Amino acid sequence: MFEKRRPLLYFSLFFILYELTIYLSNDMIMPAMLQVVKDYQGAPRHIALSLSLYILGGASLQIFLGPIADRVGKRKVMLAGNALFALATLAIPFTQTIGEFLAARFFQGMGTCFIFIGYAMIHELFEDKEAVKLTAILSNTGIFAPLIGPVVGSGIISVLHWKYIFLISLALAVVTWLGLYRTMPQGQIEAPRFDFAAVRRSYLNIFRNRQFMFGIFIAGIAITPLTAWIGLSPAIVLGHMHESYGTYIAYQCVIFSGFILSTVMIQRLDKNFSMNRLIRQGGALALFGFLGAGLARENGLLFIACMFVFSAGFGLFNGALVRISLTATGESMSLTSSAMSLLYCIYISAGLEVYNLVCEKFNYSLSSYALFNVPLGLVIYIGLLLFVRRHEARQPAPAYAS
C-alpha cells in the first residue's frame, strides 16, 4: 500500500508512535492505580474517574482544532499538541494529592485531541479502500496499548515507583515530537483566512447530518465497553477477584488480541470488499460475544474467550463505520474529524461513568460488568443494521444496459 507513497510511510510511523505513546501512558499506569489511590488516600472509584477525565480532556479542544488546523496547517497544530502532552506528562510526577493527579490527567488527556489531525490527513491522502485498511492498522494502536501497557507497567512498578511510568511516557513524547517535526507534511490549508460564519455553517451542517451523527453515536457506544474494561479491570480483577498481575495481564491480552486478529483479516480482503457487509458481520460477531460473556460471567476463562469474540467483531465493523460516517457530511475533513472526536470522547466518558456507577454498586464484580454489556450489545447491533440500511438507501441504483 505504501510503495507509491513512501514519504508518507515515515510520517505514518511517527504518527503511530505518537498515538501509541498517548494510549500507553494511560494503559501502563492502570496496573498501578490501586497503589496510586492508596498513596493519595483516594477511593476505588477514582480509578475509573482518572480515565474518564483523561478522555474528557480529549474532548476539550476538539471544536476549536478543526478550524485552526484548516487555517494554519495540520503540521503546526499536531506539533503543538505533542508538546502539550509532553508538558502535562512531566507535571504528573510532581502532584501531591488525588485532586492534583486527576487534574493533571485531564490536561494530559488533551494530547488525544490532536490524534484526529493525523486521521484527517490519512482520509485526505488515501482513497476509500486504502483509508479503511490504514485506519484499521492505526486503530490497532489503541488496542495494542492495552496488550503491552499492563505488561510494561507491571514490570516498571515491580522495581520502581509508579511515577517513573510517566517519565518513560515523557521520553517517548519527545521522540515523537522530533520525528513528526522532520517527517510530517503540511497537509491541505483550506481556510487561509478565518471565516467564523463559514466555520459555523460547516459545523451546523456536520451536526445536522443524520448519517454522521448516528454513525458516530454507534461507534462511540460500541467502543465504550472496551474502554470501560481498561478503566475498571484493575478494580474488578485485582481488587474484587484478588487475581495476580499475571492473570490481569492475560485477560487484557486475550480480549484485545481479537481486535488485532480482525485487522489482519481486513488487510487480506480484496479491493472490492463491501463495507456494509463488514458492518453487518462484525456486528453479529460482537453481539454473539457479548451474549456469551454474559452467560459465562462466573467462569473467567470462558468470559475472556467471549470478550475476545466481541473485540474481533468490533474490529471488523469499526473502520468501515467510521469511514462512512466521516464521508457522509461533504464538509472539511478536519472539521468533520474534529466533530467526530468531540462526540466520541463525550460518549465514551459518559458511558464509562455509567459503567463505573453500576459496577461500584455491585462492588466491582465481574458479573456486574458482563451483564451490563448484554443489553448494550443488542442496542449496538440494531443500530449497526439501521445504519447500513440508511447507507444502502442513499446509494445510487446500479445502471443496467438496455
Secondary structure, DSSP 8 states (H G I E B T S, - for coil): --GGGHHHHHHHHHHHHHHHHHHHHHHHHGGGHHHHHHHTT--THHHHHHHHHHHHHTTSSHHHHHHHHHHH-HHHHHHHHHHHHHHHHHHGGG--SHHHHHHHHHHHHGGGGGHHHHHHHHHHHS-HHHHHHHHHHHHHHHHHHHHHHHHHHHHHHHHS-TTHHHHHHHHHHHHHHHHHHHH--------SS--HHHHHHHHHHHHH-HHHHHHHHHHHHHHHHHHHHHHHHIIIIIIIS---HHHHHHHHHHHHHHHHHHHHHHHTS-TT--HHHHHHHHHHHHHHHHHHHHHTTT-HHHHHHHHHHHHHHHHHHHHHHHHHHHTTS-S-HHHHHHHHHHHHHHHHHHHHHHHHHHHHHTTT-HHHHHHHHHHHHHHHHHHHHHHHHHHHHHS-------
